[in-house]
Every structure is written in C-alpha cells, then in structure tokens.
Amino acid sequence: MVKLIKKTPELATLRSQEKSKIGFVPTMGNLHAGHISLLEKALSENDTVYFSIFVNPKQFGPKDDFQKYPRTLEFDLSLIQQCESKYPGKQIIVFAPESPQEIFPLNNEQTVAVPTFNNIIEGKFRPDHFDGVSTVVYRLFEIIKPHKAYFGLKDYQQFLVIRRMVRDLALPIEIVGMPIIREDSGLALSSRNQYLTPEQKQEALVLSQSLNKIAKLIDGKKANLPKAKREIDALMMDPKWNYLEMRDAETLSEDLTNSKCLTLVAVYQLGTTRLLDNLQMEIE
C-alpha cells in the first residue's frame, strides 16, 4: 500500500501508531532508477518505508536555482507504486510536504552542521550546501524516527556528512550507503542528466572512464599513487573538471599515508550542469 501525506502533524500521528521496523529514503523527487534502488533495498529490510519528496531550499546556494528544480510528484508516485507492487504486504508512506513550513515551521535559522566535511571538495564549490543537507535530514529524522535510512553513494561526501552527524549526535539510526546505479555506458544516473544534450551525454563519459583509468593505475597499491597523481594533473588541464581528487574514504583527508581505503571524487561540468561521480578502492 502507498499512502501520500503532505502535512507533518498527520505524519507524526501515523508514525506514533507504527510499531513495525521503519526504513527511510529521503529524496528531492524527480526520481530515477537510482532512487528506486534505495526504495527496493529499504522494502527488503523493513516492514514500512517512509519516502520523502521535499525540495529543500536550505541546500540551494545563490547560484543554484531552487525555483527551477523539477517537481514531478505524479510521475514519482507512479514509479513508487510500480515498485510497491513487487513487495506485497509492505507499506510505503510518501511524505511530500506542501511547503518548507511543514519541515521548518518557525522558519528558524538553526543549523545542524558537520564542520569536518563541510568546507572541502564539494563544499568549496557550494558553501553552506552541506549545512542545508544535514539540517533538513536531521529534521526529517526527528519527524519520522526511522530505524534505518538509505542514501546513494553517488553523493559520497553527503553520505559521509550524514553518517558523521548521526554518530556525533548518537542518533539510533543505521545509515545504509547504496552503490551508484549507472547507465549501460557507465554514466552515473542523476536527475541532472536530463539537462544534457546527446553530445554532452557522450562527452560526460570521460568522468567514469577517467575514474576507472586512475583506479587501474593505482591497482590497490600506495606505491602507484604518484603515477595516479600525474594522470590526475594531466586530466585537470581540461577546465571542465571542477575537481578530481584522491582522498581517504573515511576521513576525506588528502594524507593517504595510513589509509586502507581511498576514494576518487570528481565533478565534470558541461555548460551549467555539474556531474558528480566517485569510486572507492582498498589500498595497501
């Protein structure tokens, strides 16, 4: 069964009556197969799944267009309904707040921040973005009180921010990271892909191809990192790269001396569309 709720008090009442195991998938809507993979995982592990669709104004910077972000609720609900039909006996509660006041009723300026990760890598390009993400996710956690919450690893830094917030605040929630879903070409699925022309979509393949090339150069060995760094420096001659970096997969530190796992994180920009991708690997 899929139930749509638009008011926080109604959701809170329903949640107070819920005794089963609760999974939660937070999204901004405009759904694709990556989002649905999170929902399927949540349905496989929980009796009831809360699925939020909320375009959060707090995570849009002055250069981001909050008003232009696609609102596709009817389409999103149809995808959720199709998914639900594969899991008889499970319940999906779709929470699609009518306005930001449903989440931030006092329109207050209180922020939940995770300084460790906020001002590096993607945070350099989008100041205050992760503050907005952690603040809205915390509020949704307060309202929904899930046992597990599911996040895609395409937004890897965001995943680390949320996981760290949960640890720092000792919230009784398990954060589950799910693998990137890709097109057959290797391009990571993203709501932003719809803005690409066919030519740009082809050009965007340089993102996943470059990450895979660097991973092969590293081959799990720290001794190969200098070689990988030279390849990164050569690629960065292309100004369409916002960044392409090797970081510790847990701390996002640039110092990989004691790292057991690293992440490659990158953004490639085509026109005004910034495409994110990443890849993790063990190293010794």
JOQUISUL-V355924 format. One record per run of one state. SS is the DSSP state (a for helix, b for strand, c for the rest). FROM is the first residue (numbers start at 0). LEN is the number of residues. If there is no record, write none. Layout:
BEGIN
ss=SS from=FROM len=LEN
ss=SS from=FROM len=LEN
END
This chain:
BEGIN
ss=c from=0 len=1
ss=b from=1 len=4
ss=c from=5 len=2
ss=a from=7 len=10
ss=c from=17 len=4
ss=b from=21 len=6
ss=c from=27 len=5
ss=a from=32 len=13
ss=c from=45 len=2
ss=b from=47 len=6
ss=c from=53 len=3
ss=a from=56 len=3
ss=c from=59 len=13
ss=a from=72 len=12
ss=c from=84 len=6
ss=b from=90 len=5
ss=c from=95 len=4
ss=a from=99 len=3
ss=c from=102 len=12
ss=a from=114 len=4
ss=c from=118 len=3
ss=a from=121 len=4
ss=c from=125 len=3
ss=a from=128 len=16
ss=c from=144 len=3
ss=b from=147 len=5
ss=c from=152 len=3
ss=a from=155 len=13
ss=c from=168 len=5
ss=b from=173 len=5
ss=c from=178 len=3
ss=b from=181 len=1
ss=c from=182 len=5
ss=b from=187 len=1
ss=c from=188 len=2
ss=a from=190 len=5
ss=c from=195 len=2
ss=a from=197 len=6
ss=c from=203 len=1
ss=a from=204 len=14
ss=c from=218 len=3
ss=a from=221 len=14
ss=c from=235 len=5
ss=b from=240 len=8
ss=c from=248 len=12
ss=b from=260 len=10
ss=c from=270 len=2
ss=b from=272 len=10
ss=c from=282 len=2
END
